[in-house]
Amino acid sequence: MDPSTVGVVGEAVPKIEATRPDLARKWSDFLQPAAKAAVSQPLTPLTPQSAFVEHAPMTDAFDPYAHTTDFRASKIISEMLESTTGRTENHLSDALSRFRNVRRAGRHLHYVAYGKLITAAGKTKQSNLIAEVLGMAQVDVPFSLDIPSVRNGWVGILDSTVAACLTVGDRGLAGKYHQQLLDMGAAPSANTFGIYITTLEGTFDEATEAVKIFQRAIAEGVAPSVFLYNAVIGKLGKARRIDDCLRYFGEMQNLGMRPSSVTYGTLVNALCRTSEESFAVEMFDEMEAAPNYRPRPAPYNSII
């Protein structure tokens, strides 16, 4: 049975369970072998989920919570919180209202949607809401180390929690959830390590600390992202460590990553700070010729 059909039937069965318990039992018997087969498979390194899927995937493992997951509401909430128009606070308020209605109906969200809510709570600096949503997730979809789909889902939730805690300035709490990920055999995402760097405050040598964070990400088996490179290059640029900036920039290119407009802007600014005007102009020209170029004020200000 394909995943789309499984998702549809999984949503329908609870509605008829009271009148047709025989069908509910048959559905449970159908799903259970998938759980056993999946658990026996060798585990692969975990990475947090990056996008919401409308129906629970069946390739890794049976999800014991799929039949009570409101996939439609989860998708709507995720899209609300990803919207780039309007105020995040308003989107979060609307999403929370819909989420509470889902819970009142005896259902819950998909793992990714909990992560989106936690991320939005961090962006709006609501520490209590981060803890509240995390607590509801622990009740709605309890963690299980033995079921790969649940384990994968919780990697995404905890990764979002680490990032949200960093965003509100609670590095100690972020470290607690970071350790929980390590205990699970996982690690925060590359972008979350980038947030570790961008939220550095009150450190005497932010550039050196940024390099240490980058190296920790590599040591924990994390593949760097453009955002992570931008974060470390930004701190090195402010410290006028241009050689190190260029080393990380070259490393990005060697890995086949396409530098973003932010990458080029940071380098142009750093080169201008160190009186490397001719090199800055070359980098500026390369930036404008890049296929993914998006104009930003900062590099133009630096060149002028």
Disulfide bonds with the S-S distance in Angstrom:
none
